[in-house]
Amino acid sequence: MNLNLSLTPLISLLAGILILVIPRLLNTIVAIYLIVIGLVGLFGLGAVNFR
């Protein structure tokens, strides 16, 4: 059985939950999110395969 996880939706989900829980950190969370998504796109770490 193979389990394919995509990194981008997991990061988006985590960022959304953090924004809901701590709205004052919106700017910081958005900045970190954009940096991480940029690095994922740059280095091609979009999917992690578990076997």
Secondary structure, DSSP 8 states (H G I E B T S, - for coil): --EEEEHHHHHHHHHHHHHHH-GGGHHHHHHHHHHHHHHHHHHT--EEEE-
